[in-house]
Amino acid sequence: MPLYEYELCDGNCVACGGRFTLRRPLSAPELARCPACRKPVRKVISSFNTPTVAKPLSVSDAKKAGFTVLKKVSKGEYERQ
């Protein structure tokens, strides 16, 4: 589920601090009021996490990590490297 950041449209609040983050499903309707103080809120555009691009795994890296590396010999036949 994604995280959504909200802030109060006007004023401040002791209960929510004027800004809060909620985890909500994509299918949930947009939040109109703060769950704590019931004042009107608006969604804040925030940053998001992206996966880091990793280099392709080499045969030696795979062996060091404990994986068994197989090489295709013919149709349906493999042998260890």
PECORDA-V432403 format. One record per run of one state. SS is the DSSP state (a for helix, b for strand, c for the rest). FROM is the first residue (numbers start at 0). LEN is the number of residues. If there is no record, write none. Layout:
BEGIN
ss,from,len
SS,FROM,LEN
SS,FROM,LEN
END
This chain:
BEGIN
ss,from,len
c,0,1
b,1,7
c,8,10
b,18,6
c,24,8
b,32,1
c,33,6
b,39,5
c,44,14
a,58,6
c,64,5
b,69,5
c,74,2
b,76,4
c,80,1
END
